[in-house]
Amino acid sequence: MKIANETIEIIEKQFALDCNLEEAKEIQPGKMYLAKSKPLPGARMVHKTDIFFRAILFMGKAYLMADESIYDGCEEIFKDVSPDWFCKFPNLRILDTVLKEFGYEIADTHIYYLPDMDAPKIEEIHPVVWYDEKEIAAMKEENPFHNAFCYSPTQPDIIGVGAISDDGSIKGMAGASLDGMYVRQIGIDVKEEYRGEGLATYLTTLMKQKLLEKGTLPFYGTSESHSLSRSVAIKAGFLPAWCEIYVKKRGE
């Protein structure tokens, strides 16, 4: 099991946009980088979050981006914090306290997965139907697969694949959104009556393979506490890669 060097190079290019790394200061040699918050074309932007602060923890490195008003404070607070242990609750508590002074708060922490270069390829053994961007848009009003298609203004849904039952209804759906210049995020949803059949793993794997064939890098994200979703990621040929901290304005 291994994340390919090419994959690492691509995701690092995405992180450079996400956290303005071209202008970052190295506050821990080779480990922690801090830049002032700046929206860049092609950067990932999670809907209803804010770039007042952002942290990406990846392979022993921390990429931080902070608003000018808290930039110096973040440098002082985190200059000696290990990137590997950045998400320990005492660190998050300090960060949330600082954010609240300026009307912000931690919105979420997420764990993300990248493709395992050694994962075996699978074939379409269960009937599926593929959907393009226009077909996905047409489903919006009657969308039962909210984890597959989010209809986000910042993360547009661009491709989907559904498992079809004998009566022609859709049992489950995997979708991919255009999250950043270099990456596409996979989401999965299976109707409750069909869960336990392996459809989540199957559809996620097919979507991963399709995106790789198109020359784009897929990734998978979930909550640290969502063990079933984490299991789907591993079974579908993904490996844990990075953790991310998002913030939002308080009350939103």
Secondary structure, DSSP 8 states (H G I E B T S, - for coil): ----HHHHHHHHHHHHHHTTGGG-EEEETTTEEEEE----TT----TT-EEEEEEEEETTEEEEEE-HHHHHHHHHHHTTS-GGGTTSHHHHHHHHHHHHHTTEEEEEEEEEEEE-TT-------S-EEEEEHHHHHHTGGG---TTT----SSS-EEEEEEEE-TTS-EEEEEEEEE-SSSEEEEEEEE-GGGTTSSHHHHHHHHHHHHHHHTT-EEEEEE-TT-HHHHHHHHHTTEEEEEEEEEEEETT-
